[in-house]
Amino acid sequence: MASDCQGKSSWPELLGAQARVAVVTIETQNPNVDTQVVLEGTPVTKDFSCTRVRVWIDQNRIVTRVPVIG
């Protein structure tokens, strides 16, 4: 599904980064998406969106999963 979306779709280099750095990087590299910072364990919808990137973080605001479009 991400292959149908415009622009960069995955940011493996941001795993372990600070949340604010990840958000700025993602939105700079792909202006077609909006980021959502989500604390690990928070329930989210399972729908797919080409305009959304969830940035999963821990209590220290460190990215815990590779951010991807979805």
Secondary structure, DSSP 8 states (H G I E B T S, - for coil): -GGGSSS--B-GGGTTSBHHHHHHHHHHH-TT-EEEEEETT--------TTEEEEEE-TT-BB-S--BB-
